[in-house]
Each structure stands twice: as C-alpha cells, then as structure tokens.
Amino acid sequence: MTSQSWLMAHIHAFECFNGVTEVLVSDNLKTGVNKAVRGTSIKLGIP
C-alpha cells in the first residue's frame, strides 16, 4: 500500500462518516509510520 492510497482511504472514510476523529491512532502500518518507539511520539512516513 502506498502512502497516497493509505491517505485516500482515510479521506474517503472520513467523508463517509461526515467528519473526523479528534485523534487518529495508526497501527504501525509500514506505509504510515517510519519508526515507532514505545513511550515516544511516532514518526510519520508522510513527507
């Protein structure tokens, strides 16, 4: 899955739900996260 398709899937889902959540928690999908260290902020794989 590319970053573009991952983002578009979320955009379409939020449009379907007529809004967005206050917080989005990623599941460490390689496309979405470059590095995750327990207890710290994640580094997104989005330029």
Rosetta silent file (secondary structure, phi, psi, omega in degrees, C-alpha in Angstrom):
SEQUENCE: MTSQSWLMAHIHAFECFNGVTEVLVSDNLKTGVNKAVRGTSIKLGIP
SCORE:     score description
SCORE:     0.000 S_00000001
   1 L     0.000  131.775  178.491    0.000    0.000    0.000 S_00000001
   2 L   -85.972  162.851  176.901    1.370    3.391   -0.938 S_00000001
   3 H   -58.685  -40.564 -178.721    1.190    6.498    1.230 S_00000001
   4 H   -62.762  -45.248 -178.889   -1.198    8.046   -1.285 S_00000001
   5 H   -69.329  -34.614  177.611   -3.626    5.112   -1.213 S_00000001
   6 H   -63.401  -45.932  179.060   -3.447    4.923    2.614 S_00000001
   7 H   -66.097  -43.185 -179.355   -4.264    8.629    2.888 S_00000001
   8 H   -63.958  -36.906  177.607   -7.033    8.477    0.274 S_00000001
   9 H   -61.301  -41.359  178.733   -8.659    5.546    2.065 S_00000001
  10 H   -69.692  -40.613  177.741   -8.797    7.613    5.258 S_00000001
  11 H   -59.689  -45.660 -179.772  -10.069   10.706    3.442 S_00000001
  12 H   -65.199  -39.025  178.098  -12.879    8.672    1.868 S_00000001
  13 H   -64.089  -45.256  179.660  -13.762    7.081    5.209 S_00000001
  14 H   -64.169  -37.158  175.994  -13.926   10.471    6.943 S_00000001
  15 H   -63.948  -40.462  178.693  -16.096   11.830    4.122 S_00000001
  16 H   -62.572  -38.458 -179.128  -18.417    8.830    4.527 S_00000001
  17 L   -85.219   -1.107 -178.831  -18.691    9.484    8.286 S_00000001
  18 L    58.683   38.996  176.741  -19.198   13.245    7.693 S_00000001
  19 L   163.176 -179.497 -179.501  -16.304   14.198    9.949 S_00000001
  20 L  -125.833  160.584  175.650  -13.036   13.244   11.519 S_00000001
  21 L   -80.621  159.864  177.489  -11.951   11.948   14.878 S_00000001
  22 L   -70.296  -33.703 -178.991  -10.091   14.186   17.295 S_00000001
  23 L  -131.343  136.946  175.590   -7.226   11.671   17.434 S_00000001
  24 L  -115.127  120.857 -179.183   -6.091    9.166   14.803 S_00000001
  25 L  -105.296  116.652  178.286   -4.078    6.216   16.113 S_00000001
  26 L   -78.852  154.268 -179.009   -2.030    4.403   13.488 S_00000001
  27 L  -100.622   27.023 -177.760   -1.465    0.667   13.800 S_00000001
  28 L    65.660   26.038  172.975    2.242    0.846   12.814 S_00000001
  29 L   -56.806  128.473 -175.147    1.407    0.198    9.178 S_00000001
  30 L   -54.601  -35.111  178.652    4.764    0.456    7.398 S_00000001
  31 L   -65.414  -33.868 -174.349    3.309    2.945    4.929 S_00000001
  32 L   -93.760  -18.676 -174.422    2.132    5.223    7.726 S_00000001
  33 E  -134.155  126.751  176.146    4.953    5.009   10.248 S_00000001
  34 E   -81.607  -41.548 -176.931    8.718    5.213    9.703 S_00000001
  35 E  -152.851  133.372  176.987    9.738    4.477   13.279 S_00000001
  36 L  -127.511  126.503  177.573    7.839    3.737   16.474 S_00000001
  37 L  -122.862  124.229 -177.178    9.481    3.633   19.878 S_00000001
  38 L   -51.683  130.003  176.755    7.360    2.671   22.866 S_00000001
  39 L    87.664    1.712  178.465    6.607    5.687   25.047 S_00000001
  40 L  -127.034  173.321  176.353    7.516    8.302   22.416 S_00000001
  41 L   -70.093  152.589  176.755    5.823   10.039   19.518 S_00000001
  42 L   -86.522  156.229  174.661    5.698    8.210   16.209 S_00000001
  43 E  -105.955  111.725 -176.639    7.477    9.489   13.102 S_00000001
  44 E   -70.507  147.503  178.164    5.013    9.515   10.227 S_00000001
  45 L   -88.372   25.505 -177.816    6.036    8.257    6.818 S_00000001
  46 L  -110.354  121.137 -177.272    4.342   11.231    5.174 S_00000001
  47 L   -65.021    0.000    0.000    6.636   13.942    3.775 S_00000001
